[in-house]
Amino acid sequence: MNPLLEARMSGPATDLITNLMLTPSPKGTKAMLLHEDLARERMREAERAARQHRLVRRVSSVRRWERVSAWAARRAERAADRDLV
């Protein structure tokens, strides 16, 4: 370990940090579990975004059909007025 770090650090926490720094990177099931957890979280976030997007599309669809319905009603009234005149 670096002599400067050794001078600044002392105690049981130092031993734990030293052991963690000197051990090779984790490989195997624990590393895979971390990647799987991250992948699951990304999937959940994608599902949340898709759910929100569907809600926005539904709201905009309702508004669009309300406009079409109002336009059709106005057109029908004008057509009925022309037939009466």
C-alpha positions in Angstrom: 0.0 0.0 0.0 1.1 3.6 -0.5 3.2 4.8 2.5 1.4 8.2 2.5 -2.0 6.5 2.8 -0.7 4.3 5.6 0.5 7.3 7.6 -2.9 9.0 7.3 -5.1 5.9 7.9 -5.2 3.7 11.0 -7.6 1.4 12.8 -9.9 -1.5 12.0 -11.7 0.4 9.2 -8.3 0.8 7.5 -7.8 -2.9 7.4 -11.2 -3.5 5.8 -10.5 -0.8 3.2 -7.0 -2.2 2.5 -8.5 -5.7 2.0 -11.2 -4.4 -0.3 -8.6 -2.4 -2.3 -6.2 -5.4 -2.6 -8.8 -8.0 -3.5 -9.4 -8.6 -7.2 -12.6 -7.4 -8.8 -15.6 -9.6 -8.0 -16.4 -12.2 -10.6 -19.1 -14.8 -10.5 -22.6 -14.9 -9.1 -22.4 -11.7 -7.0 -21.2 -9.6 -10.0 -24.0 -11.2 -12.2 -26.6 -10.4 -9.5 -25.6 -6.7 -9.6 -25.9 -6.6 -13.4 -29.2 -8.4 -13.2 -30.5 -5.9 -10.6 -29.4 -3.0 -12.8 -31.0 -4.6 -15.9 -34.3 -5.2 -13.9 -34.3 -1.5 -12.8 -33.8 -0.4 -16.4 -36.7 -2.6 -17.4 -38.9 -1.2 -14.7 -38.0 2.4 -15.7 -38.8 1.5 -19.4 -42.1 0.1 -18.3 -42.9 3.2 -16.3 -42.0 5.4 -19.3 -44.2 3.3 -21.6 -47.1 3.5 -19.1 -46.8 7.3 -19.0 -46.5 7.5 -22.8 -49.7 5.3 -23.2 -51.6 7.6 -20.8 -50.5 10.7 -22.8 -51.6 9.1 -26.0 -55.0 8.2 -24.6 -55.5 11.8 -23.3 -54.5 13.3 -26.7 -56.7 10.8 -28.5 -59.7 11.7 -26.4 -59.1 15.4 -27.1 -58.8 14.7 -30.8 -62.1 12.8 -30.9 -63.8 15.5 -28.9 -62.7 18.0 -31.5 -63.9 15.8 -34.4 -67.2 15.2 -32.7 -67.8 18.9 -32.1 -66.9 19.6 -35.8 -69.2 16.9 -37.0 -72.0 18.3 -34.8 -71.5 21.8 -36.2 -71.5 20.5 -39.7 -74.7 18.5 -39.1 -76.4 21.6 -37.7 -75.3 23.7 -40.8 -76.6 20.9 -43.1 -79.9 20.8 -41.3 -80.2 24.6 -41.5 -79.6 24.5 -45.2 -82.2 21.8 -45.7 -84.8 23.9 -43.8 -84.2 27.1 -45.8 
